[in-house]
Amino acid sequence: MSLELGIFDSFDLAHGSVGELLDDRFRFAQEVERLGFGHYHVTEHHGTPLSVVPSPNLFVAALGRITSTLRIGTLVNVLPAYEPFRLAEEIAALDQLSHGRLDFGVGPGVSSAELGILGVQGDQARAIYEETLTAVTTALRTGRMKHRGTLLRDYDAALSVLPVQSPYPQLWYASGSAATAEGAASNGINFVTRWENGRVAEVGNTFWTTWEKHRADEDRLNPIAGRPRLGISSPVVVAGSRAEAEDVFHRASALLEQRILHLWHENDDHRLDGVFSAEKVLAKGNAFVGTADSVRDEIVAQIEASGINYLELSIIFGDIGLAEATSPARSVADHVAPAAREAAEKTLRLRGVSVA
């Protein structure tokens, strides 16, 4: 199983209308599919200009009808935001619409302000997430949600539709901690994290050690064939010079940072100020910014240090539009990907990670 490329998209509106943004995203998705990218993942946010598509499954449904090979889905569906029975049926329907290409990203949500809009108490989000995940995956596997609720209500009803994939679409999770990576790996769940000054090396070691230990377990939550995906999520800007690429990155990141902090500032919460600045992101190594050669070399170095086999790349973000994102996407596919795939296979073999 060779390294794959994926796109991460948060739908932050810079200029033009929402309709124009969505049209451009559809064109971008078709272009990266043509270039050989394997996944297109979208985020979920509510009550904030960070995303003008607060119901990501609507976009995924439309994307499934205009693509044919991309695996598509959310990273992540914020499970406490959903009625569990309806979500289970929706996931099954999306898998049918995409002919079995759905990725099912799951998580508890990261913004207490967003959860509060939806009536979810922040201190209950994790427990609601875990109970919802159990109820939804059981229903998708068996065709019936039969659940005795703790924070959820009781259910006993058959789903109206089942997914194409068996027992259900592949599960994905995003986090930065080794402890969370261990839980994901033991269950075969695809896991995406960040470089964070090289801390991903610990996450990678934990992930693959745990995966090897549990890869034959019959009760894994995500019983996929072959290796799960362990990925690094990162913005990418490729230009003719490092200075030109940094100019684009600083410009786009300034808007993205504003969008991320919008709801926090509305609630007079400034704890995250500076965390998402271009300077801080670059200092942590959490972005690939430079020429095609330098971006290739940096990605290869991170692969060798971490043992990842997946790249979740933000190429169209902030005020970067379709025209400005297309050339970097081509550079990644044509110039970066071959070296990245070779490095990933070599690194995983050296670590003794099984292919099967």
N, C-alpha and C positions, 0 to 999 in steps of 0.2 A: 504494500500500500504506500504509494509515493506521496510526497508533500503536495498538498492542495492549496490553492489560493481562494480566498473569499473576500467579499466586500461587506463592510459595516456601514450603515446609513442611518443618520438620526433626523434627516428632513428639517434641518434648521434653515428657515427662510431668510434669504438675504435681499433679493430684489425680484421684481415681477410678481405675478399672482401665484396662489397655491396651485391652481390648475397648470400653469406653465411649469412650475417646479416638478409636479408629478409627471407631466409629459416628458420632461428632460430625464427624470429618473428612469422611466421606462426605456427610453433610448439608450441610456447609459447601461442599464442591465442587459439589454440585447447586445451591446457592444462588448461588454466584458464576457458574456457567454460565448460570443464569437472568438474572443481571444483565449478562451480555454479556462477561465475562472470556474471554480466548482460550486461556489455558494454565494448567495446574496442574502444577508441578514439585516433586518431592520429593528429599530429600538421601539420602546413604548414609554411615552411620557404624557402627562395630563396637566392641563392648566398652565402651560408654559410655552413660550415661543421656541424652546429647544426642539420641539417637534410639531409640525403642522399636520401630522397624521397620527392623532392620538388613538385611533383604532387600527393598529398595524395589520391585523388579519385581513382588513379590506384591501390594502395594498398587495398583500401576499396573494390574495385570491385573484386579483387582476394580473399580477405578474405571472402567475401560473398559466395563464391563457396565452401569453405572448412569448414565452420561452419554452424550451424543450429539453434542455440538459441541465440547467442550473438547479441545484438544490436550493430551496428558498424557505425562509421562515423568520422567526423573531429571535433576537438575542437581547432581551428575553420577553416572553409574556409574563407580566407581573401577576402571578397567580392570585394574590389576595384581592385583586381588582375584579375578579370574575365570579359569576355564578357557576359552580363546578359542573353541573349537569350540562348546562348550555355550552360551556367551554369544551367538554368532551365531544359533544356532537359537532361543534365548530371545527375542532382539530381533525376529526374524521372526515368532514366534508371538504376541508382544505386539502387533505391528502388525496381525496378523490379528484378534486379539481385539477391538481397538479400531476395526476397520474403517478402518485407514489414518490414525489420529490420533496415532501415537506420535512424540514428540520423543526423540532419542537423545543425551543429555548425556554427554560423555566427559571424563575427567581422570585424572591420575596419583595423586590423593590428596594431602592436605595434612598428615596426621598420621603421623609415623614410628612412633609407638606403636601405632596401629591397624593399620598395615601389618605391623608386627612380629608381632602376634597371628596374622596370616594367613601368616606365614613369608616375608614379602617384605622384603628389605633396603632401607632408605630410599634409599641411594645408587644403587640399581638401578631405582627406581620409574619414573623418567622414561623410561629406555630400554625397560623392559618395556611401559609405556604406549604408546609410539610403535610398537613392534613388534606389539602386540596390536591397535591401531587399524588398522594396515595389513592384518593377517590377517583381522580381522572384516569390515571394509568391502569388501575384495576378495571374501570369501566371499559376503557379502550381494549383491554386484553380479553375481557370476558363478554363484552357486549351488553353488560348490565351494570348500572351503578347501584350497588347494594352496600350502603355505608351507614354505620351508626355514628352520628356526629358528636363531636366534642365542642369545637367552636363552630363547625358547620352544622346544618340540620341533618336529619336522617333522610336517606334516599333508598328507594327500591323501585327502579324503573329501567326498562330496556332502552338502549340507544336506538335512534331511528336510522343511523348509518354507521358503518364501521370503516376504519382506515384501510387503504390498500396495503400498507406495510404491516408486517406482522412481528411482534404483537401490536406495535404502534410506531409512529415516526420516531426517528432517532432523537434522543434527549441531548440538550446542550446546556451548559452552565458557565457563567462568567464570574470570576472572583480573583483576588490577589493573594490568598492565604494558602500555605501548605496544608493546613488542616482541612480546608474545604476541598483542595485537590485530592487529598487522600480519600475523602468520602466519595467524590466523583469517580475516581479511578477504581475503587472497590466495586462500584456498580456499573463500570463500563461507560460512564457518561462523558461525552465530549466536553472538553474544558478549555476555556480561553482566559488568558491572563495578560499582564503587562511585564515589560522588561524590569522596570523599577530599580535602576542601578545594579542590575545583575541578580536581584533577588529571585528572579524566575528560575535560576539554576537550582535552588533548593526546591522550588515547586516542581520542576521537572524530575528531579531525583525521587521525590516523594511519589509523584504520579506514577512513574514507570515501575518503581519498586512495588508499589501497591497493586498496580495492574497485573504484574507477573504473578503476584501472590494469589490473586482472586480471579484470574482469567478463566479458570475452569468452573467457577461457582455456578450452580444452576439457578440460583435465586437472585441473580443480578437484576437491578432495576432496568438496565438498558442492555438487554442481551444481544448485542450486535455481533456480526461476524468480523473477524480480523481485529486490528488495533483500533482503539478509539482515537479521536483527534485531540492532540494537545497543541494549543495554538497561542501565539502572541498577537495581541490586538494593538495596532499602531497606525497613526496617520502617516501618509506617504506624500511627499512632494518631490518631483523630479524635474530638474531644469538644466539649462546649459552650463550653469556655474553654481557653486555653493551659495554665493551671495544672492543670486537671483532666486534660488529655491527658498532661502531663508526669508527673503522679502515676501514671497507669496505665503509662506507658512505663518509669519507674524501677522500679516493682514487677515488671513482666514481665521487664525486662532483667536484674534481679538474679538471677532463677532461670535465665534463659538463659545468663548469664555463668558461673554455677556449673556448669551442665551442660557448657558448652564446655571449661572448665578441668579438669573432673573427672579425665580420664585423664592429662593433663599433671601434675597434682598427685600422682596415684598414683605417677608415675614421678619424683617430686621435681624436676619441671621447672617453674620459675616465670617463664620468659622472657616469657610472654604475659600475666602479671598486669597488670590495668588496661587492657589493649588493648580489651577488649570491654565496659568499664563504660559505663553510660548516659551519664555525663558526657563520656567520650571520644567515643562515637558521635555525640552531639549536637554536640560541638565541631567535629567533622570534617564535619558536614552529612550524615552517613550515615543519617539517619532523618527522616521527615516526621511531625512531632508538632505538633498544634495544632487550631484550628478548621477547618471545611471550607474556609473562604475562605483562611486562611493556608496550609494544606496545598496548595490549588490553586495559589496564587501561587508558592510555593516550587518546586513541581514544574514549573510553566511556566518559571521562571527557570533551572532546571537543564537543561531541554530546550533552551532557547535558547542556553545556553552550551556544550552538549555535542553537539547534533545527534542525540540518541537517537531511536529510533522504537519503543521498547518499555520497559515498566515491570514489573519483577519484584518484587512486593510481598509482604512478610511481614505479614499482618494478624492471623493466629492463631498466637501464639508465646508462649513462657514460660508464665505461668499464665493467659493470656487464653483463655477457652473459647469455645464456639460462640455463646452468647448475647451475650457482650461483643464478639465479632468481627463479628457480622452487620450492625450499624448502621454501623460504619466502612466496611465493604465496599460498602454501599448508597451512602454519601456519596461514595466514590471513583467509583463507576459513574455516579451521577446528577449530581454537582456538579463533580467534578474532571476526569473523562475528556473531556467535550466541549472544554474549554479546552486540555487537554493535546494532543488530537489536532490541533486547529487550530494550536497552536504548533509541533508537530512537522512538519507539512506545510509551513508557512511557512519554518521554519528550514532544512529540507532543500532546498527550492527555492532559497533564498538561497545555500546552499553549492554549488549546482550538482549535487546528487546525483541521478542518473537514477532515474526511477520504474521503468522496464522492467528 
